[in-house]
Every structure is written in structure tokens, then in C-alpha cells.
Amino acid sequence: MNLNTPAFSSFTHEGLRLAFFDEGDPSGVPVLLIHGFASTASVNWVHPGWLKTLGDAGYRVIAIDNRGHGASDKPHDAEAYRPWVMAGDAIALLDHLGIPEANVMGYSMGARISVFAALANPHRVRSLVLGGLGIGMTDGVGDWDPIADALLAPSLDLVTHARGRMFRAFADQTKSDRVALAECIRGSRDLVARSDMGKLDMPTLIGVGTKDDIAGSPQELAALMPNAEALDIPGRDHMLAVGDKVFKQAVLAFYARVAER
């Protein structure tokens, strides 16, 4: 764990103040990181070592606190969390920083947001890394209503649903706005059509833990895309795969291949 939290800045988009950090080599190839549900830029990308890994490799490392999360504003309206809306925040951050094109990496919900960003702005996305979400991108990842219920329960002790307990405990750990997260879970579940995945021709790496019971197969999702490869992250579940060294090494190797194109 690397707990050296960087300095955050903010910008405004659609009337919301959104927090982000911009670290690493200012002249390096930019990597935009988009975190998962109930997480934050620090929890997803700083503490597991991604900022250090990418920064030490010479990249400019940018990460956003998605709306409803971290230090960003937290609307209590499900429609504010549609994935294409949050994708617009990510592209607006690139605009704010004057970055025409970036490698975009998202984990779980962040992977879904990354795909919506790439579909709407393919010229802005040099490559995609999709972590923690495989064929669930198109086929769904099960019933998430119990997770919304768990977030709104008076206490964790009253939550019996296993996945609900996991996310409620995570939200409590990160001191999140649980009402905002419940609205986010209701608003952000739009699926991507299989035919739309086939339109994304930028280099793509899809990494999923072999013990992840949420994401679905990375191989099945990669098969829908013209220029994608799948990565099994050995022995990791949905919560632990994000910081795995196998995943980090694969991403660095992937970015090296992207640079050669």
C-alpha cells in the first residue's frame, strides 16, 4: 500500500465541482484513470500503487474522483449517474487540462464509463484498459438492487445480502455519501450493446481476477472487439485484482506495445 496521497485540484462541469489529481511526468504520455463504484481516485489508484507504477514508468498520471465519490460533488439523483454522463466528466477533464488524447484505464464501473467515453469520443482515447469488468459490460452483472438497499440500511449489522455487505462495508470504510452511492448504483447500470463494443478499434486490454464473481469473462468481451486482448489475474477477486502485480506488469507491457504503433 502506498498512502502518499497527492494534491488534488478541481474543475467544474455541468455545475458540479469535480476533484482530480495530475501527477507523474508532465511531459509524459497521459494516462487517465477512472475508479470503480464506491471507491475514489486515491483508494483505486494511489493506495494500490498505480500512481507510483505509472509515474515511475514516465507517464503523466491523471485520475478523477467520479461524481458522487471522493471530494467531488454528490448529487442525489440517479439520472446524474448515467454512464455516458460520467464519461462526459472524464472527457471534460481532458479538455480542462488541454489534453487531446490519452490512454484511458477504468476499473469496474470505471471500465464501463471508459467504454462510454470511447464510444462518444474515439479520437480522444488512444487505448483502453478495462479492469474488473468482462462480458458483464454487455450482459449485466446481476441484481444490484440489494446493494442499493444495503447502502441505505441503518447499519451494516442489518445487511444480510453478501454482495451488499461487501459494498456497504467498503462505503463505510471510505466514509462515502451512501445516498449518493445508492442513486449511482440505480443510474449507472446501462449496458453496452455487443455491436457497439465491436466499434471500438483502439488497442484494449481487459483484465479480470480469476476469482471475480462479478465481472464476467474477459475473453468473451475481448472476442467482440477487433483489437482487444484478455488477461486473467490469478487468484484475485473483484476487490483485490485492481492492485495485483500481474495486472500492473501486463498494463506496462501493453502500454509499451501501444507506443510502438
C-alpha positions in Angstrom: 0.0 0.0 0.0 1.3 3.5 -0.9 -0.5 6.0 1.2 1.2 9.2 -0.1 -1.9 11.0 -1.3 -1.2 13.6 -4.0 -2.5 17.1 -4.1 -6.0 17.3 -5.6 -7.3 20.1 -7.8 -10.8 20.7 -9.1 -12.8 21.9 -12.1 -16.4 22.5 -12.8 -18.5 20.5 -15.3 -22.3 20.7 -15.7 -22.5 22.7 -12.5 -20.6 20.1 -10.4 -17.2 20.6 -8.8 -15.1 17.6 -9.6 -11.8 16.7 -8.0 -8.8 15.2 -9.7 -5.0 14.8 -9.4 -2.5 15.3 -12.2 0.9 13.7 -11.3 3.9 12.0 -12.8 5.9 13.4 -15.7 4.1 16.5 -17.1 5.7 15.7 -20.5 4.9 12.0 -20.4 2.2 10.2 -22.3 -1.1 10.9 -20.4 -3.0 8.1 -18.7 -6.5 8.9 -17.4 -7.6 6.7 -14.6 -11.4 6.2 -13.8 -12.2 4.4 -10.5 -14.9 2.0 -9.6 -18.2 2.2 -7.7 -17.9 3.4 -4.0 -14.2 3.9 -4.5 -12.1 7.1 -5.1 -9.1 8.1 -7.1 -6.9 7.6 -4.1 -8.4 4.2 -3.0 -8.3 2.8 -6.5 -5.1 4.2 -7.9 -2.9 5.7 -5.2 -3.1 3.2 -2.3 -2.7 0.1 -4.5 0.4 1.6 -6.1 -0.8 2.5 -9.6 0.3 6.2 -9.3 3.8 5.1 -8.4 3.9 2.3 -11.0 2.8 4.5 -13.9 4.7 7.6 -12.6 8.0 5.7 -12.3 7.5 4.4 -15.9 7.4 8.0 -17.1 3.7 8.6 -17.6 1.6 11.6 -16.8 -1.0 10.1 -14.4 -4.4 11.8 -14.1 -7.3 10.5 -12.0 -10.7 11.8 -11.4 -13.0 11.4 -8.4 -16.2 10.5 -10.2 -19.3 12.5 -9.3 -20.8 11.1 -6.1 -17.4 9.9 -4.9 -14.4 11.2 -3.0 -14.0 15.0 -2.9 -16.3 15.6 -5.9 -19.9 16.9 -5.6 -22.5 14.3 -4.9 -25.9 14.8 -6.5 -28.8 12.7 -5.1 -30.4 12.0 -8.5 -30.0 8.7 -10.3 -30.1 10.4 -13.7 -26.9 12.3 -12.8 -25.1 9.0 -12.8 -25.8 7.5 -16.2 -22.5 6.2 -17.5 -22.5 8.5 -20.6 -22.9 11.4 -18.2 -19.9 10.4 -16.1 -18.0 9.7 -19.3 -18.6 13.3 -20.2 -17.0 14.3 -16.9 -13.8 12.4 -17.8 -13.6 13.9 -21.3 -14.2 17.4 -19.8 -11.2 16.8 -17.5 -9.1 16.2 -20.6 -10.5 19.4 -22.0 -9.7 21.2 -18.8 -6.1 20.0 -18.9 -5.7 20.7 -22.7 -5.0 17.0 -23.4 -6.2 15.9 -26.9 -5.7 12.2 -26.4 -5.0 9.8 -23.5 -4.7 6.2 -22.6 -7.8 5.6 -20.6 -8.0 3.0 -17.8 -11.0 2.2 -15.8 -11.9 -0.4 -13.1 -15.3 -2.0 -12.7 -17.8 0.9 -13.0 -14.8 2.9 -14.3 -14.4 0.4 -17.1 -18.0 1.0 -18.1 -17.5 4.8 -18.0 -14.3 4.4 -20.1 -16.2 2.5 -22.8 -18.9 5.1 -23.0 -16.2 7.8 -23.2 -14.5 5.9 -26.0 -17.7 5.3 -27.9 -18.6 9.0 -27.8 -15.0 10.3 -28.3 -12.9 7.6 -30.0 -10.4 10.2 -31.2 -9.6 11.1 -27.6 -8.9 7.6 -26.4 -5.5 6.2 -27.5 -6.0 2.9 -25.8 -8.3 1.2 -23.2 -7.5 -0.8 -20.2 -10.7 -2.3 -18.7 -10.2 -3.9 -15.3 -12.8 -5.8 -13.2 -15.4 -6.0 -16.0 -15.6 -8.6 -18.7 -18.7 -9.7 -20.6 -20.8 -8.2 -17.8 -20.2 -5.0 -19.8 -22.8 -6.2 -22.3 -24.7 -8.9 -20.5 -25.0 -7.4 -17.0 -23.6 -8.3 -13.6 -26.6 -9.5 -11.7 -29.1 -7.8 -9.4 -27.7 -4.7 -7.8 -30.8 -3.5 -6.1 -29.8 -5.3 -2.9 -26.6 -3.2 -2.9 -28.6 0.0 -3.0 -30.7 -1.4 -0.2 -27.6 -2.2 1.8 -26.2 1.2 1.3 -29.4 2.8 2.7 -29.7 0.4 5.7 -29.4 2.0 9.1 -26.3 -0.2 9.8 -24.1 -2.9 8.4 -25.4 -5.3 11.0 -28.8 -5.3 9.4 -27.5 -6.3 5.9 -27.6 -10.0 5.1 -27.0 -9.9 1.3 -23.4 -11.0 0.8 -22.5 -8.6 -2.0 -24.5 -5.9 -0.3 -22.5 -6.3 2.8 -19.2 -6.2 0.9 -20.1 -2.8 -0.8 -21.7 -1.4 2.4 -18.5 -2.2 4.3 -16.4 -0.6 1.6 -18.6 2.5 1.5 -18.3 2.8 5.3 -14.5 2.4 5.1 -14.2 5.2 2.6 -16.7 7.4 4.5 -18.8 7.8 1.4 -22.2 9.6 0.9 -24.3 6.4 0.9 -27.4 8.1 -0.5 -25.4 9.4 -3.5 -24.0 5.9 -4.0 -27.4 4.3 -3.9 -28.5 6.7 -6.6 -25.3 6.0 -8.5 -26.0 2.3 -8.4 -29.5 2.9 -9.8 -28.4 5.2 -12.5 -25.1 3.7 -13.8 -26.1 0.2 -14.8 -26.7 0.8 -18.5 -25.3 -2.0 -20.7 -23.2 -1.6 -23.8 -24.6 -3.3 -26.9 -22.3 -6.0 -28.3 -22.4 -4.3 -31.7 -21.1 -1.1 -30.0 -18.2 -3.0 -28.5 -17.2 -4.0 -32.0 -16.9 -0.4 -33.0 -14.0 0.2 -30.6 -10.9 -0.4 -32.6 -8.3 1.1 -30.3 -5.9 -1.3 -28.5 -7.6 -2.7 -25.5 -6.5 -4.8 -22.5 -9.3 -6.5 -20.4 -8.1 -7.8 -17.0 -10.3 -9.7 -14.6 -9.4 -11.7 -11.5 -9.9 -15.5 -11.7 -11.9 -15.4 -8.5 -14.1 -12.4 -9.6 -17.7 -13.4 -9.4 -19.0 -10.0 -10.7 -17.1 -9.1 -13.9 -17.8 -12.0 -16.3 -15.4 -13.4 -18.8 -12.7 -11.1 -20.2 -12.2 -13.4 -23.1 -15.8 -13.2 -24.2 -15.7 -9.4 -24.1 -12.3 -9.3 -26.0 -13.8 -11.5 -28.7 -16.3 -8.8 -29.5 -13.6 -6.2 -30.2 -11.3 -6.0 -33.2 -8.1 -5.1 -31.3 -8.5 -6.5 -27.7 -6.7 -9.0 -25.5 -7.8 -10.6 -22.3 -5.8 -11.1 -19.1 -6.6 -13.5 -16.3 -5.4 -12.0 -12.9 -4.6 -15.2 -11.0 -6.3 -15.9 -7.7 -7.8 -12.4 -7.3 -11.4 -11.4 -6.6 -13.2 -8.2 -7.6 -11.8 -6.2 -4.7 -8.2 -7.4 -4.8 -7.4 -7.7 -8.6 -7.0 -3.9 -9.1 -3.7 -3.7 -7.3 -2.2 -7.0 -8.4 1.4 -7.0 -9.7 0.4 -9.3 -12.6 -2.1 -6.7 -13.7 0.4 -3.8 -13.3 3.1 -5.7 -15.3 0.6 -6.5 -18.0 -0.5 -2.9 -18.3 3.0 -1.6 -18.6 3.8 -4.2 -21.3 0.6 -3.3 -23.1 1.4 0.5 -23.0 4.8 -0.3 -24.4 3.2 -2.1 -27.4 0.7 0.8 -27.8 3.7 3.2 -28.0 5.2 1.2 -30.8 2.2 1.5 -33.1 
